[in-house]
Structures are given as structure tokens and as C-alpha cells.
């Protein structure tokens, strides 16, 4: 994404496997906040300043960073572990995507697990902030666009299309393609959309990497369609998502 591409608009960061899903899960389970950090050294330094309230999480190459409390699996961020704590997190792709959006007027985090809630939050925030540009930012993997993030973006667009206000929406070709891909996958699934989403995840670049590392359970967790209502929003003053 070119620098400043989201300037003045609403950026919705999507890294469905796994940073977005993990951040949403941590907040849904009672974390006081999530502080995304671009690099490992800064994450350690910030956690040190925060003290015992901090929970240090993150990965490089999908593997938990040595000495960190957690990796980047949403299954690690249970209520027992995160409630009341400040999660400091750094990941290969997701937190880098967040950092690339800092010129946006507002930054939200979305995934399949909060798809409908994210669509509603975008529309409300756009109206309140007087902003008519919403950018769905797919984090991808190592600079490559990934099917799982595009699928999640399509799911958000499909949810947004259900709102009567959607009659005034204007989608660019990439957004239309993402929405149509979601419709294709879900329509073929019948009464089992989650199974279809999991299948798509397993065939994607990011998903295949996780399966190879024995992390298939993370794909299943990330496919829990509309399971959570939390939509993380970035606060510039504190540098945290809440």
C-alpha cells in the first residue's frame, strides 16, 4: 500500500490469520487495551515500562518470539490470561499494516469473527466523522496479497450491503471482486458457511503456512463467523486499541 493511501479516511486493518483475530479476541476477553508495536525491541521496551500489567505477545515467521508470554494465536488470549491486562503485540504482517495506516483519520481492526460488527461500526463512524472514504486494508503475507484477507474483506462488504444506507455506497473494482468472492464461497456452502471459510483458509497462503506448522486450530478459530461484537479502534493519544 502506498504511503498515505489512507490519509483522511477510515482504515480497516484485516489480518485474519492471525493478528486481527487475536487482537479482537483479546479485547473481547477483557484486555484493558492492545498496544500494537512494529518491532520486537520496541515491544520489549514498552512492556518493561508498563510493568506487571503488560502481557507481551507476538510472532515472527508465525512462531512465538523467544521470551514473550504469548505468540499470535487467538486461542492463547483467554479471559483468564488477558483480563485487565495491557497486551503489547508485534507481528510479522498485522502490526506493520496498522503502522502503515497512521495517516488515516480513524483506524479499526476487523476479521471474520467480528465481520458484521465491523461493517456497522464503519458506517456509524463514517457518518459521525463526516468521512466518506473507507479503506479495507488487507495485511497479506510478506508483502503478498492473501486470499484469506480478501475473503474477510468481502465478508465485511457483504454485511455492509445489508444496510439500507448501502444504496449510496461506491465500491472500487477490488472491493467488488472481494464481495463477489465472499458470496461465491458462502452461497456454495449452504448451511455450513464456517466449514467453507475454513476450507478457503486452508488453501490460502497464510493458512497453508499455519497448517504446515501444526496450527490448524487457529484457522478454525478465525473462521467463527460473527462470533464477536468487539471492533478495536486505535487511540492516537495512548497508542492503543480498545
C-alpha positions in Angstrom: 0.0 0.0 0.0 1.5 3.4 -1.0 2.4 5.7 2.0 -0.5 8.0 2.8 -3.1 6.0 0.8 -5.5 6.0 3.7 -4.9 9.6 4.7 -8.0 11.3 5.9 -10.2 8.2 5.6 -11.2 5.3 7.7 -8.7 2.4 7.6 -9.9 -1.1 8.5 -7.0 -3.3 9.0 -7.6 -7.0 8.2 -5.0 -9.7 9.1 -7.4 -12.6 9.6 -4.6 -15.1 10.1 -3.9 -14.0 12.7 -3.2 -10.6 14.2 -6.7 -9.1 13.6 -8.4 -12.1 15.0 -6.1 -12.2 18.0 -6.5 -8.5 18.8 -10.3 -8.8 18.6 -10.2 -11.9 20.8 -8.0 -10.3 23.5 -10.3 -7.3 23.8 -13.4 -9.5 23.8 -11.9 -11.4 26.7 -11.4 -8.4 28.8 -7.9 -7.0 27.9 -7.6 -3.4 29.1 -6.1 -2.5 25.8 -3.9 -3.8 23.0 -0.8 -1.8 22.0 0.5 -2.7 18.5 4.2 -2.3 18.1 6.2 -2.6 14.8 9.4 -4.2 16.1 10.5 -6.7 18.8 12.9 -4.3 20.6 10.2 -1.7 21.0 7.7 -4.2 22.2 10.1 -5.4 24.9 10.8 -1.8 25.9 7.1 -0.8 26.2 6.2 -3.9 28.1 9.0 -3.1 30.5 7.7 0.4 31.1 4.2 -0.8 31.7 5.3 -3.4 34.3 3.4 -6.4 35.5 0.1 -5.3 33.9 1.7 -5.9 30.5 1.3 -9.2 28.5 3.9 -9.5 25.8 2.7 -11.2 22.6 3.9 -11.7 19.1 5.5 -13.8 16.4 8.0 -13.8 13.6 7.5 -16.4 10.9 4.3 -17.4 12.7 6.3 -18.7 15.7 6.2 -17.1 19.2 9.1 -14.7 19.8 11.6 -16.1 22.4 10.9 -14.7 25.9 7.4 -13.5 25.0 4.4 -14.5 27.1 2.2 -15.5 24.1 2.5 -15.9 20.3 -0.1 -14.8 17.8 -2.7 -17.5 18.3 -6.2 -16.2 19.3 -6.5 -19.4 21.4 -3.8 -18.2 23.7 -5.6 -15.0 24.6 -8.1 -16.4 27.1 -10.1 -14.4 29.6 -8.0 -16.0 32.4 -4.8 -14.8 30.8 -5.7 -11.3 29.4 -8.5 -9.8 31.6 -7.4 -6.4 32.9 -4.0 -6.5 31.2 -2.3 -4.4 28.6 -1.4 -6.6 25.6 1.7 -5.4 23.8 1.9 -7.2 20.5 4.2 -7.2 17.4 3.6 -9.5 14.4 5.1 -10.0 11.0 2.3 -8.5 9.0 -0.6 -7.2 11.1 1.1 -4.6 13.2 3.1 -3.5 10.2 -0.2 -2.9 8.4 -1.5 -0.9 11.3 1.6 1.3 11.3 1.2 1.9 7.6 -2.3 3.4 8.3 -1.3 6.1 10.8 -2.3 8.9 8.5 -5.9 7.7 8.4 -8.5 9.7 10.2 -9.6 6.6 12.1 -8.2 3.1 12.3 -10.3 0.0 13.1 -9.4 -3.7 13.2 -11.6 -6.4 11.5 -11.7 -10.1 10.7 -14.3 -12.8 10.1 -15.1 -13.1 13.8 -16.4 -9.5 14.0 -17.4 -9.1 10.4 -21.0 -7.7 10.9 -20.0 -5.6 13.9 -17.1 -4.1 11.9 -19.4 -3.2 8.9 -21.8 -1.5 11.2 -19.0 0.4 13.1 -17.5 1.6 9.8 -20.8 3.1 8.7 -21.5 4.8 12.0 -18.0 6.2 12.3 -18.1 7.5 8.7 -21.3 9.3 9.5 -20.1 10.7 12.8 -16.7 11.7 11.5 -18.0 13.1 8.2 -15.8 10.8 6.3 -16.9 9.1 3.0 -13.7 7.1 2.3 -13.3 3.7 3.9 -10.2 1.6 3.1 -10.2 -2.1 3.8 -6.5 -2.8 4.3 -5.5 -6.4 3.7 -2.2 -7.1 5.5 -1.2 -10.1 3.4 1.8 -12.2 4.0 5.3 -10.9 3.4 4.1 -8.2 1.0 1.8 -10.6 -1.0 -1.9 -10.3 -1.1 -3.5 -13.3 0.5 -6.9 -14.9 -0.2 -7.9 -15.1 3.4 -7.7 -11.4 3.9 -9.5 -10.7 0.7 -12.2 -13.1 1.7 -12.7 -11.4 5.1 -12.9 -8.0 3.3 -15.6 -9.4 1.1 -17.5 -10.6 4.1 -17.4 -7.1 5.6 -18.6 -5.7 2.4 -21.4 -8.2 2.2 -22.5 -7.3 5.7 -22.4 -3.6 4.8 -24.6 -4.3 1.8 -27.5 -5.4 4.0 -27.8 -1.9 5.4 -30.5 0.3 3.6 -27.9 3.0 3.6 -25.7 0.9 1.3 -27.6 2.3 -1.7 -25.2 5.2 -1.7 -22.1 3.1 -1.4 -19.5 3.2 -4.2 -17.1 0.3 -4.5 -13.9 0.1 -6.5 -13.2 -3.0 -8.7 -11.1 -4.7 -6.0 -13.9 -4.3 -3.4 -16.5 -5.6 -5.8 -14.3 -8.7 -6.6 -13.8 -9.3 -2.8 -17.5 -9.1 -2.1 -18.4 -11.4 -5.0 -15.8 -13.9 -3.9 -17.4 -14.0 -0.4 -20.8 -14.5 -2.0 -19.5 -17.3 -4.2 -17.9 -19.1 -1.2 -20.9 -18.7 1.1 -23.5 -19.5 -1.5 -21.8 -22.8 -2.3 -21.7 -23.6 1.4 -25.4 -23.7 2.1 -26.0 -24.1 5.8 -22.3 -24.6 6.5 -20.5 -21.3 5.8 -17.9 -21.8 8.6 -16.7 -25.1 7.0 -16.4 -23.3 3.7 -14.5 -20.5 5.2 -12.1 -22.9 6.9 -11.5 -24.7 3.6 -10.7 -21.4 1.9 -8.3 -20.5 4.8 -6.5 -23.9 4.4 -6.0 -23.2 0.7 -4.7 -19.7 1.2 -1.0 -18.7 1.5 -1.2 -17.7 5.2 -3.4 -20.7 6.1 -1.1 -23.2 4.4 1.8 -21.8 6.3 0.0 -22.3 9.6 -1.2 -25.8 8.7 2.4 -26.8 7.9 3.3 -25.6 11.4 0.6 -27.6 13.1 -1.6 -24.6 13.8 -4.8 -25.6 12.0 -6.8 -24.9 15.2 -6.1 -21.2 14.6 -7.8 -21.4 11.2 -10.9 -22.9 12.8 -11.0 -20.2 15.5 -10.5 -17.4 12.9 -13.5 -18.8 10.9 -16.0 -18.3 13.7 -18.3 -16.0 11.7 -19.7 -13.0 13.6 -18.8 -14.7 16.9 -17.6 -11.4 18.5 -19.1 -7.9 18.6 -15.8 -6.0 19.6 -14.4 -3.6 16.9 -11.0 -2.4 18.1 -10.4 1.3 17.4 -7.0 2.9 17.6 -6.5 5.8 20.0 -3.6 8.0 18.9 -3.1 9.6 22.3 -2.3 6.3 24.1 -1.2 4.3 21.1 -3.6 1.5 22.0 -6.5 -0.3 20.5 -9.6 -0.6 22.7 
